[in-house]
Amino acid sequence: MNLIQNTTELALYVCEKYIRKDGIAVDGTCGRGKDTLWLAERCRKVYSFDIQRKALASAEELLRENNIGFSYENDDSAVMLINDSHEKIEEYVELSPCVIMFNLGFLPGGNKEITTSLQSTMAALKTSLKILDTGGILCVTIYPGHKEGLKEKKAILKWAESLDKSVFHCVYADMLNQTDKAPQILWITKKKQII
Ligand SMILES: C[S@@+](CC[C@H](N)C(=O)[O-])C[C@H]1O[C@@H](n2cnc3c(N)ncnc32)[C@H](O)[C@@H]1O
């Protein structure tokens, strides 16, 4: 596989290095559940958010096919599916995740009007850095090819550039010779807890 040609694989390749088998992870944008499944195969527990019931129904199917236990309650299941906005991460996730992932934009094959949006994305990313474990990673895949995605990209990069360098380390991947619609990835690792 050509790693730098495939944004999704590149994002996951880096995240894999931060996974702790006994750790917990968050998928801020469950969609059809591919990232949730990937995380569930590697971590103790995944909390997976989506505002669309339809998306979670597809994810349920994928998890079932792969024999991964899930629940809409916070019980012993490998995955907790949460039909709520990722802004509310702190209301559901009590422990510090080693990996938090966001794949922004709209549901593939779904309603393109229902997309992640600037205000809730920014709130969710800020909370994510607060709850992220030391040594953990936040990974955001950004799609600047649509109007809301471009707004998200600008705000996210401005915010990431302003983060305290003694606490966070930010890396950004842009496919330089592709169209300006190509997805981009931001990884942020937390070097120490904020006192
Ligand atoms: C690009 S898709 C995610 C794809 C997914 N990672 C996969 O593997 O299929 C983005 C998802 O974010 C969801 N979404 C949009 N706004 C949200 C919010 N505020 N909180 C949680 N999910 C949201 C959409 O419903 C959509 O399913």
The ligand as a Tripos MOL2 file, in Angstrom:
@<TRIPOS>MOLECULE
LIG
   27    29     1     0     0
SMALL
NO_CHARGES

@<TRIPOS>ATOM
      1 C1        -16.9520   12.0040    7.2400 C.3       1 LIG1
      2 S1        -18.1960   11.2810    8.2220 S.3       1 LIG1
      3 C2        -17.2710   10.1900    9.2330 C.3       1 LIG1
      4 C3        -16.8250    8.9450    8.5140 C.3       1 LIG1
      5 C4        -16.4580    7.8350    9.4720 C.3       1 LIG1
      6 N1        -15.2210    8.0720   10.1660 N.3       1 LIG1
      7 C5        -16.4220    6.4630    8.7950 C.2       1 LIG1
      8 O1        -15.4560    5.7310    9.0060 O.co2     1 LIG1
      9 O2        -17.4100    6.1130    8.1170 O.co2     1 LIG1
     10 C6        -18.6370   12.5920    9.3420 C.3       1 LIG1
     11 C7        -19.7360   12.2100   10.3110 C.3       1 LIG1
     12 O3        -19.7910   13.2250   11.3080 O.3       1 LIG1
     13 C8        -21.1280   13.2990   11.7670 C.3       1 LIG1
     14 N2        -21.3170   14.5630   12.5080 N.ar      1 LIG1
     15 C9        -21.5810   15.7870   12.0350 C.ar      1 LIG1
     16 N3        -21.6700   16.6840   13.0390 N.ar      1 LIG1
     17 C10       -21.4630   15.9780   14.1980 C.ar      1 LIG1
     18 C11       -21.4490   16.3380   15.5720 C.ar      1 LIG1
     19 N4        -21.6440   17.5920   15.9710 N.pl3     1 LIG1
     20 N5        -21.2140   15.3660   16.4780 N.ar      1 LIG1
     21 C12       -20.9980   14.0740   16.0860 C.ar      1 LIG1
     22 N6        -21.0070   13.6770   14.7890 N.ar      1 LIG1
     23 C13       -21.2420   14.6160   13.8590 C.ar      1 LIG1
     24 C14       -21.9500   13.1670   10.4960 C.3       1 LIG1
     25 O4        -23.2600   12.7700   10.8030 O.3       1 LIG1
     26 C15       -21.1520   12.1240    9.7060 C.3       1 LIG1
     27 O5        -21.6750   10.8440    9.8840 O.3       1 LIG1
@<TRIPOS>BOND
     1     1     2 1
     2     2     3 1
     3     2    10 1
     4     3     4 1
     5     4     5 1
     6     5     6 1
     7     5     7 1
     8     7     8 2
     9     7     9 1
    10    10    11 1
    11    11    12 1
    12    11    26 1
    13    12    13 1
    14    13    14 1
    15    13    24 1
    16    14    15 ar
    17    14    23 ar
    18    15    16 ar
    19    16    17 ar
    20    17    18 ar
    21    17    23 ar
    22    18    19 1
    23    18    20 ar
    24    20    21 ar
    25    21    22 ar
    26    22    23 ar
    27    24    25 1
    28    24    26 1
    29    26    27 1
@<TRIPOS>SUBSTRUCTURE
     1 LIG1         1 GROUP 0 **** ****
